[in-house]
Amino acid sequence: MVAGLSNFRFCSTCMHDHLGYRCTEVRCGCTWADKQEPSRAGRVGDSQPMPTPNDTSDVQAAVIADIERRREVGIARYGTPLQPHNGRNALLDLYEELLDAAMYVKQRLIEEGA
């Protein structure tokens, strides 16, 4: 169990750590003997319902895979992974990337007629 996360469990079936009351590894299907329903306590202003566990893929794992792929792209493109003190202004790089992201969002909104 991870300190500070009472409903974080290690699954001995698929050998992964999981946050929640059910193993989310699709190929595993195990459940915790000490099920704990997630709590909404302390989530002021959150009007969304609690997520419903399902058999779709894990978003966090997909993001991690994307990060690993982007690292490889960076190494191929620049000859090195992104490192601090590399002579670039990280805030300016981020700002420019966010401007690009805003353009893609607006493009999609226009295409959907929003």
Residue frames as a rotation matrix with the C-alpha (Angstrom) as fourth column:
MET 1
0.581 0.814 0.000 0.00
0.814 -0.581 0.000 0.00
0.000 0.000 -1.000 0.00
VAL 2
-0.277 -0.639 0.718 1.29
0.596 -0.700 -0.394 3.50
0.754 0.319 0.574 -0.84
ALA 3
-0.602 -0.013 -0.799 1.54
0.752 -0.347 -0.561 5.86
-0.270 -0.938 0.219 2.13
GLY 4
-0.750 0.351 -0.562 -1.32
-0.223 -0.932 -0.285 8.35
-0.623 -0.088 0.777 2.26
LEU 5
-0.395 0.642 -0.657 -3.50
-0.854 0.005 0.520 6.45
0.337 0.767 0.546 -0.21
SER 6
-0.410 0.238 0.880 -5.73
-0.663 0.585 -0.467 4.10
-0.626 -0.775 -0.082 1.75
ASN 7
0.610 0.693 0.384 -7.32
-0.226 0.617 -0.754 2.56
-0.759 0.373 0.533 -1.31
PHE 8
0.309 -0.620 -0.721 -4.09
-0.924 -0.016 -0.383 1.97
0.226 0.785 -0.577 -3.25
ARG 9
0.606 0.009 0.795 -3.43
-0.383 0.880 0.282 -1.76
-0.697 -0.475 0.537 -3.56
PHE 10
-0.486 -0.764 -0.425 -0.92
-0.840 0.273 0.469 -4.09
-0.242 0.585 -0.774 -5.13
CYS 11
0.677 0.720 -0.153 -2.47
-0.727 0.622 -0.291 -6.83
-0.115 0.308 0.944 -7.27
SER 12
-0.175 -0.767 0.617 -0.64
-0.561 0.593 0.578 -10.11
-0.809 -0.245 -0.534 -6.79
THR 13
0.484 0.412 0.772 -2.35
0.379 0.697 -0.609 -11.51
-0.789 0.587 0.181 -9.90
CYS 14
0.827 -0.126 0.548 -1.10
0.512 -0.231 -0.827 -9.02
0.230 0.965 -0.127 -12.49
MET 15
0.041 -0.899 -0.435 1.72
0.983 -0.041 0.177 -7.54
-0.177 -0.435 0.883 -10.36
HIS 16
-0.382 -0.097 0.919 0.59
0.423 -0.902 0.080 -3.92
0.822 0.420 0.385 -10.73
ASP 17
-0.803 0.210 -0.558 -0.25
0.433 -0.437 -0.789 -1.21
-0.409 -0.875 0.260 -8.21
HIS 18
-0.405 0.751 0.521 -3.78
0.612 -0.201 0.765 0.12
0.679 0.629 -0.378 -8.59
LEU 19
-0.971 0.237 -0.024 -5.60
-0.157 -0.712 -0.684 3.11
-0.179 -0.661 0.729 -7.18
GLY 20
-0.277 0.940 -0.197 -9.21
-0.847 -0.143 0.511 2.19
0.453 0.309 0.836 -6.62
TYR 21
-0.020 0.396 0.918 -11.38
-0.797 0.548 -0.254 -0.66
-0.604 -0.736 0.305 -5.54
ARG 22
0.824 0.291 0.486 -10.86
0.055 0.813 -0.579 -2.84
-0.564 0.504 0.654 -8.61
CYS 23
-0.312 -0.926 0.213 -7.86
0.292 0.120 0.949 -3.92
-0.904 0.358 0.233 -10.64
THR 24
0.486 0.511 -0.709 -8.03
-0.426 -0.570 -0.703 -2.03
-0.763 0.643 -0.060 -13.93
GLU 25
-0.657 -0.716 -0.236 -5.73
-0.602 0.310 0.736 -4.33
-0.454 0.625 -0.634 -15.87
VAL 26
0.201 0.823 -0.531 -8.04
-0.980 0.171 -0.106 -5.72
0.003 0.542 0.841 -18.56
ARG 27
-0.019 -0.268 -0.963 -6.13
-0.457 0.859 -0.230 -8.98
0.889 0.436 -0.138 -18.81
CYS 28
-0.914 -0.401 0.059 -6.28
-0.213 0.352 -0.912 -9.53
0.345 -0.846 -0.407 -15.03
GLY 29
-0.075 0.994 -0.083 -9.85
-0.189 0.068 0.980 -9.04
0.979 0.089 0.183 -13.83
CYS 30
-0.507 -0.136 -0.851 -8.96
0.720 0.477 -0.505 -9.46
0.474 -0.869 -0.144 -10.15
THR 31
0.419 0.605 0.677 -10.81
-0.034 -0.734 0.678 -7.61
0.907 -0.307 -0.287 -7.37
TRP 32
-0.617 -0.649 0.445 -9.72
-0.421 -0.205 -0.883 -6.54
0.664 -0.733 -0.147 -3.92
ALA 33
-0.365 0.453 -0.813 -10.89
0.719 0.692 0.063 -8.53
0.592 -0.561 -0.579 -0.89
ASP 34
-0.311 0.198 -0.930 -11.16
0.772 -0.519 -0.368 -5.25
-0.555 -0.832 0.009 1.01
LYS 35
-0.205 0.287 0.936 -13.16
0.837 -0.444 0.320 -3.24
0.508 0.848 -0.149 -1.54
GLN 36
-0.377 0.103 -0.920 -13.37
0.566 -0.761 -0.317 0.45
-0.733 -0.640 0.229 -0.78
GLU 37
0.464 0.581 0.668 -15.74
0.884 -0.347 -0.312 2.64
0.051 0.736 -0.675 -2.71
PRO 38
-0.596 -0.681 0.425 -14.07
0.668 -0.714 -0.209 5.91
0.446 0.160 0.881 -3.75
SER 39
-0.015 0.549 -0.836 -15.12
0.879 -0.391 -0.273 8.89
-0.477 -0.738 -0.477 -1.67
ARG 40
0.195 0.151 0.969 -16.36
0.682 -0.731 -0.024 12.28
0.704 0.666 -0.246 -2.84
ALA 41
0.759 0.090 -0.645 -15.52
0.610 -0.444 0.656 13.81
-0.227 -0.892 -0.392 0.54
GLY 42
0.099 -0.747 -0.658 -13.51
0.294 -0.610 0.736 17.01
-0.951 -0.267 0.159 0.26
ARG 43
-0.648 -0.300 0.700 -14.18
0.735 -0.005 0.678 17.47
-0.200 0.954 0.224 -3.46
VAL 44
-0.005 0.656 -0.755 -15.93
0.330 -0.712 -0.620 20.83
-0.944 -0.252 -0.213 -3.20
GLY 45
0.053 0.129 -0.990 -17.27
-0.681 -0.721 -0.130 22.10
-0.730 0.681 0.050 -6.52
ASP 46
-0.918 -0.356 -0.176 -16.88
-0.376 0.637 0.673 18.76
-0.128 0.683 -0.719 -8.30
SER 47
-0.029 0.999 0.032 -20.28
-0.823 -0.005 -0.568 18.10
-0.567 -0.043 0.822 -9.85
GLN 48
-0.170 -0.099 -0.980 -19.13
-0.822 0.563 0.085 15.17
0.544 0.820 -0.177 -11.98
PRO 49
0.883 0.436 0.176 -20.18
-0.464 0.749 0.473 11.65
0.075 -0.499 0.863 -11.01
MET 50
0.107 -0.842 0.529 -17.52
-0.531 0.402 0.746 9.21
-0.841 -0.361 -0.404 -9.84
PRO 51
-0.343 -0.295 -0.892 -15.90
-0.932 0.227 0.284 7.37
0.118 0.928 -0.352 -12.77
THR 52
0.718 0.600 0.352 -17.42
-0.605 0.789 -0.111 4.02
-0.345 -0.133 0.929 -13.64
PRO 53
-0.364 -0.867 0.341 -14.82
-0.524 0.493 0.695 1.23
-0.770 0.074 -0.633 -13.82
ASN 54
0.776 0.586 -0.232 -14.94
-0.508 0.363 -0.781 -0.58
-0.374 0.725 0.579 -17.15
ASP 55
0.525 -0.543 0.655 -12.92
0.437 0.833 0.340 -2.84
-0.730 0.107 0.675 -19.41
THR 56
0.939 -0.234 0.253 -11.39
0.122 -0.461 -0.879 -0.14
0.323 0.856 -0.404 -21.63
SER 57
0.159 -0.981 -0.113 -7.69
0.716 0.193 -0.671 0.64
0.680 0.026 0.733 -21.66
ASP 58
0.373 -0.184 -0.909 -5.87
0.831 -0.369 0.416 2.58
-0.412 -0.911 0.016 -18.95
VAL 59
0.924 0.033 0.381 -5.46
0.233 -0.838 -0.494 6.26
0.303 0.545 -0.782 -19.90
GLN 60
0.711 -0.699 0.080 -2.44
-0.522 -0.448 0.726 6.77
-0.472 -0.557 -0.683 -17.64
ALA 61
0.126 -0.670 0.732 -0.59
0.333 0.723 0.605 3.87
-0.934 0.167 0.315 -19.30
ALA 62
0.533 0.136 0.835 -1.39
0.846 -0.066 -0.529 5.36
-0.017 0.988 -0.150 -22.72
VAL 63
0.969 -0.201 0.142 0.00
-0.199 -0.980 -0.029 8.75
0.145 0.000 -0.989 -21.66
ILE 64
0.423 -0.858 0.291 3.16
-0.334 0.151 0.931 7.11
-0.843 -0.491 -0.222 -20.32
ALA 65
0.160 -0.319 0.934 3.60
0.760 0.644 0.090 5.29
-0.630 0.695 0.345 -23.64
ASP 66
0.820 0.175 0.545 3.13
0.507 -0.664 -0.549 8.60
0.266 0.727 -0.633 -25.48
ILE 67
0.829 -0.558 0.027 5.77
-0.482 -0.690 0.540 10.24
-0.283 -0.461 -0.841 -23.28
GLU 68
0.173 -0.787 0.592 8.19
0.110 0.613 0.782 7.40
-0.979 -0.071 0.193 -24.00
ARG 69
0.345 0.003 0.939 7.56
0.919 0.202 -0.339 7.78
-0.190 0.979 0.066 -27.76
ARG 70
0.963 0.028 0.267 8.02
0.095 -0.966 -0.242 11.56
0.251 0.259 -0.933 -27.57
ARG 71
0.566 -0.820 0.082 11.33
-0.339 -0.142 0.930 11.03
-0.751 -0.555 -0.358 -25.75
GLU 72
0.011 -0.548 0.836 12.54
0.625 0.656 0.422 8.86
-0.780 0.518 0.350 -28.62
VAL 73
0.647 0.263 0.716 11.38
0.737 -0.459 -0.497 11.49
0.198 0.849 -0.491 -31.15
GLY 74
0.959 -0.283 -0.018 13.31
-0.258 -0.899 0.353 14.14
-0.116 -0.334 -0.935 -29.22
ILE 75
0.235 -0.915 0.328 16.46
-0.057 0.324 0.944 12.06
-0.970 -0.241 0.024 -29.16
ALA 76
0.092 -0.159 0.983 16.16
0.908 0.419 -0.017 11.36
-0.409 0.894 0.183 -32.91
ARG 77
0.750 0.322 0.578 15.46
0.575 -0.749 -0.328 15.03
0.327 0.579 -0.747 -33.69
TYR 78
0.839 -0.350 0.417 17.84
-0.439 -0.888 0.138 16.79
0.322 -0.299 -0.898 -31.27
GLY 79
0.079 -0.869 -0.489 20.37
-0.122 0.478 -0.870 14.08
0.989 0.128 -0.068 -30.40
THR 80
-0.936 -0.345 -0.071 19.52
0.041 0.092 -0.995 14.20
0.349 -0.934 -0.072 -26.69
PRO 81
-0.054 0.933 -0.355 16.51
0.922 0.183 0.341 13.81
0.383 -0.309 -0.870 -24.40
LEU 82
0.426 0.275 0.862 15.06
0.005 -0.953 0.301 16.98
0.905 -0.124 -0.407 -22.92
GLN 83
-0.044 -0.544 -0.838 17.29
0.946 0.248 -0.211 18.10
0.322 -0.802 0.503 -20.07
PRO 84
0.866 0.284 -0.411 17.36
0.431 -0.841 0.326 21.11
-0.254 -0.460 -0.851 -17.77
HIS 85
0.340 -0.749 -0.569 19.90
-0.194 -0.648 0.737 23.86
-0.920 -0.140 -0.365 -18.40
ASN 86
0.086 -0.247 0.965 19.86
0.799 0.595 0.081 23.14
-0.595 0.765 0.249 -22.13
GLY 87
-0.854 -0.504 -0.129 20.09
0.361 -0.753 0.550 26.77
-0.375 0.424 0.825 -23.23
ARG 88
-0.551 0.745 0.376 16.37
0.348 -0.205 0.915 27.10
0.758 0.635 -0.146 -24.07
ASN 89
-0.793 0.421 0.440 13.63
-0.609 -0.575 -0.546 29.00
0.023 -0.701 0.712 -22.25
ALA 90
-0.904 0.424 -0.059 11.26
0.426 0.904 -0.033 26.24
0.040 -0.055 -0.998 -21.09
LEU 91
-0.290 0.842 -0.456 8.44
0.329 -0.360 -0.873 28.70
-0.899 -0.403 -0.173 -20.29
LEU 92
-0.241 0.151 -0.959 8.59
-0.778 -0.620 0.098 30.19
-0.580 0.770 0.267 -23.78
ASP 93
-0.918 -0.095 -0.385 8.64
-0.316 0.762 0.565 26.69
0.240 0.640 -0.730 -25.30
LEU 94
-0.714 0.693 -0.093 5.60
0.608 0.549 -0.573 25.74
-0.346 -0.466 -0.814 -23.19
TYR 95
-0.194 0.644 -0.740 3.75
-0.140 -0.765 -0.629 28.94
-0.971 -0.019 0.239 -24.09
GLU 96
-0.485 -0.048 -0.873 4.31
-0.856 -0.179 0.485 28.34
-0.179 0.983 0.046 -27.80
GLU 97
-0.962 0.154 -0.224 3.15
0.099 0.966 0.238 24.71
0.253 0.207 -0.945 -27.46
LEU 98
-0.499 0.822 -0.276 0.01
0.534 0.041 -0.844 25.87
-0.682 -0.569 -0.459 -25.61
LEU 99
-0.235 0.383 -0.893 -0.73
-0.625 -0.763 -0.163 28.36
-0.744 0.520 0.419 -28.37
ASP 100
-0.776 -0.071 -0.626 -0.48
-0.564 0.522 0.640 25.49
0.281 0.850 -0.445 -30.87
ALA 101
-0.866 0.480 -0.142 -2.79
0.496 0.787 -0.366 23.40
-0.064 -0.388 -0.920 -28.67
ALA 102
-0.312 0.773 -0.553 -5.33
0.048 -0.568 -0.821 26.24
-0.949 -0.283 0.141 -28.54
MET 103
-0.440 0.102 -0.892 -5.25
-0.856 -0.349 0.382 26.42
-0.272 0.932 0.241 -32.33
TYR 104
-0.910 0.083 -0.406 -5.98
-0.094 0.913 0.398 22.68
0.404 0.400 -0.823 -32.63
VAL 105
-0.655 0.716 -0.242 -8.85
0.561 0.245 -0.791 22.96
-0.507 -0.654 -0.562 -30.14
LYS 106
-0.223 0.571 -0.790 -10.35
-0.391 -0.795 -0.464 25.91
-0.893 0.206 0.400 -32.01
GLN 107
-0.716 -0.077 -0.694 -9.95
-0.691 0.226 0.687 24.06
0.104 0.971 -0.215 -35.32
ARG 108
-0.902 0.368 -0.227 -11.92
0.374 0.927 0.016 21.11
0.217 -0.071 -0.974 -33.93
LEU 109
-0.437 0.766 -0.472 -14.61
0.368 -0.326 -0.871 23.38
-0.821 -0.554 -0.139 -32.47
ILE 110
-0.341 0.268 -0.901 -15.04
-0.743 -0.664 0.084 25.12
-0.576 0.698 0.425 -35.82
GLU 111
-0.837 -0.051 -0.545 -15.18
-0.436 0.665 0.607 21.77
0.331 0.745 -0.578 -37.62
GLU 112
-0.769 0.572 -0.284 -17.89
0.639 0.702 -0.315 20.56
0.019 -0.424 -0.905 -35.23
GLY 113
-0.194 0.712 0.675 -19.88
0.425 -0.559 0.712 23.76
0.884 0.425 -0.194 -35.71
ALA 114
0.194 0.230 -0.954 -19.46
0.981 -0.048 0.188 24.93
-0.003 -0.972 -0.235 -32.14
